[in-house]
């Protein structure tokens, strides 16, 4: 599996491969939904982290501009 994929993406691809080649589609559909839910949750965590980092950078820039203006 490609190391550029996240663990959630790798799991999703594994599940999709199982579904594609298995007669047990009902059980695997449930597993697929769980993998999708995990991928969505991981994506949300990443988006939250990006937002927090962006906010921290904006705050640092504003503080730096305030210090520069006060000199």
Secondary structure, 3 states (H helix, E strand, C coil): CCCCCCHHHHHHHHHHHHHHHCCCHHHHHHHHHHHHHHHHHHHHHHHHHHHHHHHHHHHHHHHHHHHHHHC
